[in-house]
Amino acid sequence: MSETPSQAPLSPIAAFARAHDPDRFLCALFAPAERRDALFA
């Protein structure tokens, strides 16, 4: 069986966006990882 790759933990602002603004969170996942926190703010 194959293992699922581990995911990097969410930053506090990403976790907040995931909980309170799921549309913004999902759209930001298409951006490069190093730019995502700016999109959550």
PyMOL commands that set and color helices and strands:
alter all, ss='L'
color gray80, all
select helices_A, chain A and resi 12-20+22-28+33-40
alter helices_A, ss='H'
color red, helices_A
deselect
rebuild
show_as cartoon
